[in-house]
Amino acid sequence: MFHTRKIGKNSATIQGQASNQVVAELEDGPVVGGGIEVVLPGRSLRLRANLNTTVGVKGLAFLSVCGAGFSQFGGGLCQSPVEVDARVIDGSVDLIFLPSRTARMIRPILWFGVGLRSYDFDTDLPACVPTDVDVEEICLRGREIFEGGSVDPLVSFGVGVTSRPAPVSGFLQLRGVATGYSGGVGTADGERVMDVLLQGGVSVRIR
């Protein structure tokens, strides 16, 4: 899964400047999952229920100016003081359209779906260590973004190819997921999120 946007932000006062932001993002990482697909009459439409989860992904929080590749702040302020284990689970129902003839060995597919996304962050960590007032501020404001997690609606869409129906067939697809993050406490705000997934796998036909 490739994350194209930050999931949240929080205001922070760094070196006496109150106009700074701490932002949070998810690492890019692998996704595993599965689903059930039903072929509708006419064989050009299918209905598929999916469940996907990330594996070994971290949530990171840092000063926004550090993420942009520059900072007026010295010291270790651009080294992320907040790193948490994260799990993102997507559940969706997709309507799939196969525009070409069934007899073709490889068929293009298009789809649109709706569902829910769950964000779960392991925030059961030691307290922020007050070795430096600015580092502690980044740590506290970053943790506020991850607190509580959230469950949010999603919209998915994409294109791909699938092999001709058989007892075992394969597929390759490029999937976009538009959703949001509504978690966080205090002054933390969630953001709209857009992720991109490159997925491949096999389908087993059951009659």
N, C-alpha and C positions, 0 to 999 in steps of 0.2 A: 504494500500500500504506500502510495506517495502522497504526502500531505502538502498542499499548495498554499495553505493559509494558517496563521496562528489560531489557537483555539480560544484564547482569552487574554485579558490585559488587566493591569491594576496600577493605580497611581503610587508613586514612591517619592520620598524626599531624600535626595542624595547630595551630600556636601552642601546642605542648606538650600538646594534648588528643589522646589516642590513641583516642577513641571515635568518630571521624569516618569517613565512608564516601565514597569516590569511586564514582560510578555511571556506566554507559555505556548509550547508547541509539542507535538508528538514526533518521535523519531520515525523515519521511514522503516518499514519492516515487513516480514512475511505475514500472509494471511492463509488460514486453512478453513475449510468449510464443506458444506454439502447441501443437497436439496432434493426436492421431489418435483418432477415435471409431468404434466398431463398434456397429451396431444388432443387438441380440440377438433371437432368435425371439419373436414376439408384439408386437414394436415398443414395448413399454412399458418395457423395460430397455435401457440402453446401457452400454458399457464404454469409458472414455476414458483415454488416457495423455497427461499434460500436462508441459510444461517451461516455466517462467517465470523471468525474471531481472529484478532491479532495474536502473534506469538513473540514473546520476548521483547516487547516494545517499552521504551522509557518515555516519560513525560519530563520535559526540561523547561525551566523558567530562568530568565536572564533579563538584563537591561536591554531595552529595544535598540538603543544606539550601538550596543555590542553586536547584535544580530545583523545590523546594517553594515558591519565591517569597519566601523570607526568609533572612537569615543574620545571625549575630552577628559575622561577620568583615568587616573593612573592606578598603579597597584594591581590587585587581583580582582577588581570589580567586574571584569569581563570574563571571569571564569565562573561558570554557572554554579551557584551555591545550592540549587534545588534540583534534585533528580529523584523521580519516583517511578516505581513500577506501574505500568498502565495496561489495561485490557479494554479493547474496544470490540463490541459485539454488534453486528448488524443483522437484523432480520427483515426480510422484504418479500413481497409478492410481485412478480414480474409478468407482464403480458408480452410475449415474444412473437415477432412477425418474421416469417421465412418467405421472402418474396419470389424465390426461384422455384423451379419444378422439383418435385420429390425425387425424380429419377437421377438427378445430378449427384455425383459422388461427394462434392463439397458445396455446401449451401451457405450464403451469407445470412446473417441474422441481425435484427434490430429489436430493441426492447425499451420498455418504460416500466418503472415499478415504484412502489411506495412501501414504507415500512417504518421501523424504529431503530435507533442506535442507542446503545448503552455505553457510557463512559464510567470506568471504575479505576480509581487511583489508590495506591497503597500509601496513605499519608500517615500511617502509624510509625513514625520515625522519631529519633531523638530530637529534643528541642533545638531550635536555632541557637548556635553558640555565639555569644556576644563578644567575640574577639575584636570586632571592628563594628562601629555603629552603622556604617553604610552597608557592609556585608550582611549584617543582621537584618537591616531594613529590606534588602533584596530577598533574603530568605523568607521573612515573614510575609511579605506581599506576594511572593511566588506561591507559597503554600496556600494562601487564601484562594488563589485561582483554582487549585486542584480539589479543595475541600468539598466533600459531598458527592462529587460526580454528578451525572445527570442522565436522563433518558429523553431523547429528542426525536421528532419526526424526521424522516429522510425521504429524498426523491432520488432514484437511480435511473440511469439511462446508459446506452452504449451500443456498440457494434461488435461483430465478430463473425466467425465461421464455425460451422459444425459439419461433421461427416454424415453420410446417408444413414438413416435409422437402421440399426442392426442390434444383435444381442449386446455388443459392446461397441460404442462409438466415441469419438473424441471431439473436443471443442477448444477454441481459443477466442478470448474476448477482451476488449478494452472497455472498462466500466468506469463511469463517473458517478460519484455520490455527493449530493448537495444536502447539507444538514446544518446543525448548529450545536453550540455547547451552552447550556443554560445553568451550569454549576457555578461554584464559587461562593464565598462568603465575604462579608465586609464590603469594601469598595470594589471588589473584583467584578469585572464584566465579561460575559461570554461573547463569542464572535460567531459569525457565519463561517462555515467550513466547506471546503471543496476538496475532495480526495479523488485520486485516480488509481485504478487497480488494473494490472495486467494479469489475467487469470487463464489457466488452462486446466484441463482435466478429462476424465472419462465418464461416460454415462452407461449405465447398465439397464437394459430394457426389461421390464417385468410385465408379463401379460396375466 
